[in-house]
Amino acid sequence: MKSKNKKLLCASLLIGCTLLGYLLWLSLRPVEIIAIHQRHNYSDILVKNFPLTERGKINYWLTNKKKIKDIYNTPKPAEDGFFTIIFWDFGDGYKETDGYDRLCFDDMKAVKNCIDKNSLMMVVYSKNTGLYFRMDSGKYYVKENGEIDKRKY
């Protein structure tokens, strides 16, 4: 009986360590920016390996916004400062239009100029609302003191 319990414990420990290692590997992969498409003050950033958690996504933006501005000249705010950036999962890459529910980019003349719509995070700034992040579970507003306030839909 004790031998069976030891085997079960060892198997559970092995599965747990494997799962923990996989999650750690997922969280440590660097974000890869594949392309940026711009329409005036709206930017679509196509990425791979975006953070899994909402906190991780926000931290990614706060840590990398200067780098994204310097390298990609994004965002390009309107005269009043308004801008919107949407991070999209690049997934399986560019595809042809399905005429229905893919996001297509007019700035590309190739036949495969669309992606499946899987938005990961939206970053919005306006003078009225300030900076906020739109996620599946709600909006995160950045207060003047730097604190982040979550508001559900």
N, C-alpha and C positions, 0 to 999 in steps of 0.2 A: 504494500500500500504506500509506503514512504517513497519507494522508487518511482511510482506513478506520479506522486505529487511533485517530486523533484523534476521530473521530465516536463510536467505541465508548467512549472515555474520557470524552467529554463527556456521553454518554447515561448512563453508569454514575454519574458525578458528580451529574448531575441527579436520578437516581433515589435515590441515597444521601442527598442533601440534603433531598429531599422526605420521605423516610422519617424522617430525623432530626428534621425540623420537625414532623412528625405526632406522633412520640413525645414531643417536648418539649411540644407543645400538650396532649396527653393528661395529662402529668404535672403541668401547671400549672393545670388546671381545679380550681376550688374544690369541696370535698365539699359536697353538698347533702343536708341531713337532711329527708326528706319527712314522716316520722311516727315516733312512738314509741308502742309498745304495751307495757303493763306488767301483769305477773301476779305480785303479791307482790314477791319479790326477783329476779325474772327480767324483763329488758327486751329487747325486740326493736326495733332501730333500723333503719328503712328508709332507705337512702341511694342517691344517684346520684353518679357521678364519684369513687368511692372509689379510693385509690391502688392502683396495679397490683402493686407489689412488697410482699413481706411486711415488709421493713424500713420501707417507707413507711406501711403500715397501722399498725404498732406506733408509729411516730413520730406519726402522726395522733392516736392515743389519748393518748399521753403529753403532747402539746402541747395537746389540746382537752378533756381530762377535766374540768377545772375549769369551763370554759365550758358543757359539756354538763350538768354538775351544777347550775350556777347557772341556766341558762335552762330546762332540761327536768326538773330534779329527778330526774336519773337518774345513777347507780343508786340504788335504794332498798334498802339492805342489810337482811338479817334481823338479829335481835337479836345474833347471834354474829358479825356483820360479813360473812357470806357474800352474794355476789351473782354473777349471771351476766348478761352483756350479749352479745347476738348481733347483729352487723351483717349485714343482708340487702341484696342488690342489689334495688332497686325495679323494675328492668327495665321491662317494659311496663305497669306500674301494677297496680292492684287488678283482680282477676278473680273470676268466680264459681267456686264450688267444683267440682272435677272428681270429688269423692267418692273421690279416691285419693291424690294426692301433692302437694297444695298446702297451704301453711301458711295457716290461716284464723284470724282474730282475732275472738273472741267479744265484745270490747268495741265492735264496730261492728255496727249492726243493718242495714246496707245489704246488698243481695244480693251485690254485689261487695265482699267483705271478705277475699279471699285473695290470696296472691302465690305465684309459682313459687319453690320452695325453691332458693335459690342463696346459701348463707351465705358471707360474705367473711372474717369473723373473729369469734372468740369471746373475750371477756375474762372471766376468772373470778378471784374472790378468795375464799379461805377461810383461816382461821387455820392450818390444817394445811399447806396447800400454798403459801400466799402468793399473789401475783399472777402469773398466767400468761396467755399468749395462745395460743389453739388455732388452728392454720392447717392447710391441706391437707398440708403436708410435715412437721408435727410440732408440738411445744409449745415455747414460749419462756417460760422462767421468769425473773422479775426477782429477782435476788439482793438481799440487804440493802444491799450497797454500790452498787446501781443497775445493775450489769452484767447483761446478758441472756444466758442460757444456753439453747441450743437442744438439745432432746432429740427424736430421731425416734421414731416409733411402733414 
